[in-house]
Structures are given as C-alpha cells and as structure tokens.
C-alpha cells in the first residue's frame, strides 16, 4: 500500500499534475487483410497477408496543454506498424509518421519537427479512395513526400472557410543549403457543399558525398483538386503537374465518387490517369473500387479491388508504392480486410 501511495505521489509531481488543463491521448489504427494480386513479382500471381488496406496501421500519442489567453502547447509522436510481422513501417525511425511540438491559438497552429507535408494534408480528402492503398497516393504523392524531417509548418485558422498552410524544411548539411530543402504552400476552402484545394511544392535532392550529390536538382509539384457533397454522395476531381530534373515530368488526372448508402455501409470508386513522355512512367490508368461496412464505431471490414492498365513500358501497380517492375503488363488486385481503431 505504501508503495502504491509513493508511486501516485511521484506521478502527481510530474508536469501533467501541475498543469491541470493538460491532456494526453494514446491512439492507434490496426488494419490488415488477405490480398490477391496478379503479376505480383512481374510474372506470377500471389495471395498474401497484407498490412494496411484502407488506413495505415499506426500507434501514436498526442497532447495539448492550455497556456492561457487562448494559447496551447501541442505535441505528437506517431509510428507506423506492419501488422503482418510486427515491424515498423520504415526501419530506423522511432516515430516515422510524426514527431513534433508547437503552439496553437486563435492565429492557427505552428509546429516544428518531423511532420506530414502540405501536399499530403491538402490532397487527403480530395481523393475518392481517401487513404486506401488502392488509391492515387502512389502517383500523386511521391513516396518521399508524405512526411518530412527538420520542418517548420504553419496552418492558419479558418477565415470564411479558407485555410492557408505553409512548410519549410532543410537537410541541415553545412555548405549545401539546398540539400533536402522543401518549400510548400497550400490553400484550402471548405464550404457547405463545395471544397477545393491548391498546393505548390518545391523539393531538392540530397548531398551524400561529392560523388553522390543531387542537391542541385529539384522537383516541383502543383496540384488542384475539388469535391462536392450532396447528401451522402461526394464527387471528386483533381489535377497534378510534376516538373523539374529530379524526377520525370508527368501529369496525373483523377476523378471519382463516394456514396454513404447507410450509416454503416459506403462505396467508393476512382479512375487515375498518368500522362508522361518518359517511357518507364508512360500513360497508365488505375481503376479502383472500395466497399466498407462498419461493424461498430471502432471496427469495420472492407473489400478493395483495383486494376492497373499499363502502357508499353509503364509499371503502375495496384498497391501504392509497390516497386515491382511490370513493364507494360496490367495488374489486378483484390483485398479483404478489417480495421480497428482505439
């Protein structure tokens, strides 16, 4: 009993007890399913247990402390998980999906650390498949551009439904100011029925050594997207243009819809078209479909299906960021899974 009282006294000596207006939330998402894909290795079909079909699996902690005068301190620590084997989504990171601290107030929110990019934030709700692995994320958001380290980000308070968001990051290499540099600016409008978003992003390569230096090369991505809500139906459309010398020039167009038929049942479908004169990128088309049924407020099941129609040398896969070289071969994917949040 004395030990229990001593532990309680120690805990109440911590800052959480000193600042009664503070709060910390532990949360997580667990998502996995059974997936079937044709040409999984470029030639053969495969059935596998796949982490993440509808929403990335993750665990995190966030907190907020009221400082007075409408000002609050905020923080977030978040890591991605592979449910099929229990490993981190990306080895080497304690908190791959975010590690930041900042201030929030009537002006908006300013944060520093590893964070989601403006490109990610502004396009998330303008894709009919949202966070699904069978969506346009792999084409619209390069694998290196979902999260960024050493970043300062600001998101303004909403004014008439309009929010501004900006981010600046650097690689922190002495004498190489452009190495790892990222600059982003986005604007989003949220109305009763209509939503719209626009982003401009400039990123540079990195300096590793004099023999491995891409810090003078850059990629520029610009996006425009919109959605429109009518009852349980939402229509989506978007456009992206990628230029620069760090990656092939390309254009991505997408459209689709979501329909909430009942409170527990929804359908979504999208078509994503890539256009590029670079043969390895080519002109592939991705067709995606998703059905989600809510078993409870925290648990849902889903059925996702997609088909990628590749041009002569392109390698558009159905599952986002899959590096498999298809070299013009089409691919079909189907995944039946379950999601639980806590």
N, C-alpha and C positions, 0 to 999 in steps of 0.2 A: 504493500500500500504506500509506504514511504517513497519507494522508487517511482511509482506512478505519479505521486504528487510532485516529485522532483522533476520528472520529465515534463509535466504540464507547466510547471513554473518556468522551465528553460524555454519551452516553446513560446510562452507568453512574453518572454523577454525579447523575442525576435521582432523585427520591424512590422510584421503582419499584425501583431497585437498592439503595437504602439500607434499605428495608423488604422483606426477602426474603419475608415472609409475605403480601405483597400480590398481587392478581391483577386483570387487566382482560380483559374478554371483548367482542369485537366480534361482533354477531349481526344477523340480518336475516330477513325473510319477504318473498317475492315471489309475488304472486297476481294473476292476470288471466285473463279468458276472453271468449268470444263470447256476447253476451246478446240475446235476443229478447223484446220487450215489446209488448203491445197497448196502444193509447191512451197511447203514450209521451209525447206532448205534450198529452194530454187528448182527442185525436181520432185521430191516426194511429199505426200500428204502426212499430216501428223495430228494426233489427239494428245493434248497435254493439260495439266493443271496450270492455270494462268492467274497470276496475281493481277488484280485491277481490270475490271471491265467497264464499270460505269463511273466510279470515283476512285482516285488513287488511295491506296491504303496508307494510313499515317497515324502518328500519335503526336500530341503536342500539349503545350502549356502556354496559356496567355494570362496576362494580368493587367489590372488597372488600379491606380491609386488617386483618389481625389486630393488635389493640392490646394483647392480653394480658388475663388474667383472664376470658376468655370474651367480651370486648367487641371489636366490629369496627366499622370505619368503612365505610359503603356509599354508592354513588352510582349514578345512572342518567341517561343522556341518550338520548332516543329521538325520532325524527322519522317521520311518516307520508309515504308516497310514492304518486303516481299513476303506475302503470307505463305507462298508455296515452300519456302525454305527458311524463313525467319531472319533473313539477312537485310541490311539496309538497302534501299533502292539504289543508292550510289555509294560504294565503299569509300572510306576516307573522310566522310563528313559525320560529325556528331549530330548536326541539325541541317541537313541538306535543304529542306524546304523553307527554312527561315530561322534567323537568329537576330533579333533587333530590339532596340529600345528607343523611346521617343516621347514626345509631348503631344497632347490632343486638347483642343479648346474650341472656342467659337470660330476661330480662323480656319480650322481644319486639323490635319494631323501631319506632324513632321517626325520622321524616323531615320535611324542610322543603323547599318549592319547588312546582313545578307537578307534579301527580300525578293518578292515576286516583282517582275518587271512591269512597266506600264503596258507594254504590248500584251502581256498575259492578262492583266487586270481589265483592260478595256475591251478585249475580244471574247472573254469568257462567256458572257451572257448574250453574245451575238452569233453563236454557233448553235444550230438546232439540236445537235447532239451533246451540247454543253461539255462536260469533262470526259465523256466516253472515250475509250481507247480507239474506237472506230469512228473518229471524227477528223476534222481538218487540222487539229493541233500540230500533227507532224509536218504539215506543209505550210501552215500559216505562221507557226511559231517554231523557229529552229530549236533543236534540242538544247543548245547552249543558251537560249534566250528566255527560258521560263523563269529562272532565278539568277540573281547577280550578287556577287560579294562586294564588299567595300563601297556600299551605296548609300547615298543620301536621297530620301524620297519625301515629297510633299504632296498631299492631296487636300484640296481646298474644301471648305464647307459648301453645301449646295446653295446656289443662288438662283431662284427661279427654275430649278430643275437642272441647272448646269453646274458641273464639277470640273475643275482643272486638276491635272496630275502631272508632276514632273519628277525626273530622276537623273542623277549624275553619279557615275562610278568610275573608279580608276584602278589600274592594276598595281599601282604603287611601286613601279620599277624606276629607280633613280636614273636620270638621264634619258628615260624613254617615256615621256609624258603621255604619249598616245597608247602605249601598251595596255590592253584591256579596257580602254576608255569606252564608256557607254553614256550617251546622252539621249533622253527621251522626253517627249511632251505629248500629252493626250488631253482630249476634251470629251466629255460625255453628257448627253442630255437624256433625262428620264422624265417623260410626261405620263399622263394618264393612260394613253394607249400607245403612243409612239416613243421609241427610244433610238438614239443614234450615238455613234462613237467615231472618233478620228484619232490616229496616232502617227507620229513620226519618230523613228528610232535610228540613231547612228551609232554603230559599234565598230571598234578596231580590233585587229589581230593582236597577238601577244609576242613579247620578246622572251625567248628562252636562252639563246646564245647568238653570237654573230652569224653563225651558220644556220640558225633557226629563228628567223626574225620576220614576223608578218605584221609588226606594229605599224607599218606604213600603209597597210591595206585596210580598207573599210567596207562595210556593208550598210546600205540604207534601206530601211523598210518603211513603207507608208501604207496605212490601212484606213478604209472607210466601211462602216457597217451600220445596219439598222434592223430593228424589229418592230412589229406592230401586233398589239394584243386586241382580240375581240372575244370576250368571254373566256372560254377555256382554250381557244385557238390562238397560236402565235406564229406569225410568219417571219422569216429571217432572210437577209441577203447581205453579202459582203464582197469586198474587193481588196486585194493586196498587190503591191508592186515592190519587188526586190531588185535593187541595182547595186553597183559597186564592183570592186575587184576582189573581194574576199570570198564571194560565192557566186554561182551562176545567176545571171539575170533571169527573172521569171515573173509571171503574173498568176495569181490564184483568184478564182471566182467561186462563190458558193451561194447556195440558196436552199431553203428547206422549211420545215414547219414542225411544231409540237402541238399535240392535242390532248388535253386533260379530259378524257371521256367521263370518268367518275373520279371521286376524290381519291380513290386508291389505284386507278389504272390510267396510264398515259402512253401515248405513242409518239415517236419522233422519226423523221426521215430527212436526209440531206443528200445533195449532189455537190461534189467538189471538183472543179476543173482547173488543172495546172497547164500553163502555156509557157514554153521555153524553146529557144532555138538551140540550146545545148542538148545534144542527143541523149546523154545519160539522165537528164531531167525530163525532157520531152514534153508530151501532151497527155498525160494520164488522167483518167476520170475515176473518182471514187464514189460509189453509191452505198449509202449507209442507212440502216434501219434499227430502231430500238423500241422495245416494249418493256415497261416497268410496272410491277404490281407491288403495292405496299402491303406487307403483312401486318405491320404495326407502324407506330410513329418513328421507330428506330430501325426497323428491318424491312428490306424489300428484296424481291427477286427480279431478274431481268433476262431478256433474250435479245442479244445483239447479233446482227448479220450485216455483212458488207461484201462488196465485190469491187476489185480494182481492175479497171481495163487499161492496160498499159499500151503505150505506143512502141515503136520498133525496138528501142533500147532503154526505155524508162523502167524504173523499179519501184513504183508506188505499191506499198504493201497495205493490207487492210488494218493491221495493228500499228499504231503510231510509233515512230522512231525505230521500227524494225530494220536492221541494216542488211537484211537478206537481199542479194542481187537477183532480181527476177529477169532482167534483160529482155523485156518486152512480153513476158508471159503474164497472163492475168492470174488473179488470186481470189479465192472465195474463203471467207471466214465466218464461223458461227460460234457464239459463246453463250452458255447458260450459266448464270452466276447468282450470287447472293451478296448483299451489302448490309452491314450493321454499323450503326453509329452510336457513340457514347460520349 
